[in-house]
Amino acid sequence: MRKEKFRNIAIIAHVDHGKTTLVDGMLKQSGIFRENQFVETRVMDNMDLERERGITINAKNTAIRYKNYKINIIDTPGHADFSGEVERGLNMVDGAILLVDASEGPLPQTRFVVKKALANKLPMILVINKIDRRDARIEEVVNEVYDLFIDLDAGDHQIEFPILYTQAKLGIAHRDLNDGSENLQPLFETIIETIPGPEAGDGKTPQFLVTTLDYDPYVGQIAIGRLANGILIMNQNYSLCSETKTINNVKFSALYTFEGLKKTQVEKVEAGDIIALAGVPGVRIGDTITSMEDPKPLPRIHVDEPTLSMIFYVNTSPFAGNESTFLTSRHLKERLEKETLKNVSMRLLPIKNRTDAFEVCGRGELQMAVLIETMRREGYALMVSKPRVITKQIDGKLHEPVERVFIDVPEEYVGVTTENLSRRKGRMANLINNGHGRVNLDILIPTRGLIGFRSQFLTDTRGTGVMNTLFENYQPWFGPIPQRVSGALVADRNGRVTAYASYAMVDRGELFITPTTEVYRGMIIGERNKTSDLDVNITREKKLTNMRASSADATITLRPPRLLTLDQSIEFIAEDEFIDVTPKNIRLRKIELDPNQRKKVARGQNTFESLK
């Protein structure tokens, strides 16, 4: 039977097209906030990193009331690196709102999330957002969305979607552009009309699939998901069906339903609703909580495999113990295991004969950077290696992941962009020049070729280029790909950086550090303008004499250093380098701090595998 009083929907879109802003408007107009209550913008983005980067990282759910209906809303990430969150979110819903920018149209991540929604056979509502933009091209964008659905082999019932036009910031939705609507009521009505209620029965065997894990300091671990069938009641016994076994006599310490941004504790939950429960030890994503007398587990959640890995090491740099709270292998392992419990798209692999290093597999550099930055802010010190791709043996041949790169650049930079990508084994799939001064490139390239490319791309295009990537498939190994062609400037001793020594580096390369910075031997302080590394004394001071110095000698004007972010550091490092991460600083260093030992290792051609 259909539970008509519930509507479960996900909001999917490309990064920065306005998903979370639209949810803000829906929450405000549903009446869950007091009239004089202060509400932050993008209220669903409650992580510091989400607000700083302006993107959604974790899928989150909320619930609003409209008339006699309860609408459960899943706000999903728009970046492919967090696609595991999208796939899990789509498992809980019966339909989706596809949000598309009125100017930019459907972009690569739009294609990704639409493909996942179509695979789940979800009905969709198309929302064209930011219709007030001066460069809005609404009709063309609608046609581009139809072309995307056709390209992804959407069924007839899926391609006949309703279309709304919104200004999410103002909380306005229109069925027709000139209908005079001043609120989001057309959107609420369309959700009720288009998205069916969940197919569920209160009288059936209880089946609750754990889709997300949360943590509360009072009740411990919380499992979140949709109750597919039956009812769950406090103080009754149930079974937990894990991947390998069934555990009986499971009781809950708390049951919750969602109301607005809060969880409301209840004694009983009914089928079709998105709920949360606490008190089940050892629960994991993909487990099913069901009847003890007649256990019926649901199919486990399966997500796309990781394509990239990095090795996380215990931090052995000289400054690690002075700048962190957690720095032992036990701390590092526990934190990474906790991450894999919440994020099914990540894998943690042990490294043979090593207890101080762990291989972490994920979807992309951004996902890794978010994990590293989160751990850094939590007080962890660690070192990470250069990313490497995860290969597969298919029919006895070595295959590697390939990305489809979508690039938008001014006409004058097409040559340098295609030249650099072809050097990295990129192959042109399509080129479109719309005659507006900008060109769209569609290029297939091995994932290896994109490591370290983004910074070079922004430099080559003077910051005017836009690049998006999407995983395509696995293809036979493409052979050697050149990575960083420049060497590094490496400190040859411990000490404090001086302006006098920094000035001497002007003709040798570009510095990453400022004067007075503490450095240690083996720390990378800049990028050299030649291909080989150079050990330098960056702490050298000017010798004082009893001769009076001229005013020209008294003042040294330095070129501003290039201060690397964590993302840029991941792109920059070579095979023989680490990123030294502590709560206070992000540094680059050589794996071997001793220059003499480094030369011996170089003769042996140290690689990622030898790091294990």
Disulfide bonds with the S-S distance in Angstrom:
none
